[in-house]
Amino acid sequence: MSSAPESLRVIIASVVEPMGYELVGVEYRTATGGGALLRVYIDTDEGVKLDDCAAVSRQLSALLDVEDPIGDAYDLEVSSPGLDRPLFKPEDFDRYKGHLVKVTLREKFDGRRRYKGLLGGIEDGYVLVDADGERWELPLELIDQARLVPEF
């Protein structure tokens, strides 16, 4: 997945979790024209407000300036997971079992990279997705991005 290295995730968790937030996930993407984006998703049972994101951003920015785990220039963004919540950890795929999901792979698997269907959980490192009348077993290590699809 497009998640950040574990060492960076640990540094971020050391700020986010003591502040009372769940660290949903961390994305780090480099831009083609230079620079990068470090996106941190936080949540609580009551949801996340703009003030929550700003408070975490201030604390996190200060620690990242001191620790300097990223050598290149980047923008920091702290966000709620939103209705199209990204799934990062293996346990996320079980937690949201039965929900509609959209999965994009880094490379083609069985001739395709994109799958949209009902999430069946995770078994032995494979994410189960019921799509197009069949059950797909997608290798977790090939997943670039997985998100819930909002249902209204």
Secondary structure, DSSP 8 states (H G I E B T S, - for coil): --B--HHHHHHHHHHHGGGT-EEEEEEEEE-TTS-EEEEEEEE-TT---HHHHHHHHHHHHHHHHHH----S--EEEEE---TT-B--SHHHHHHTTTSEEEEEEEEEETTEEEEEEEEEEEETTEEEEEETTEEEEEEGGGEEEEEE----
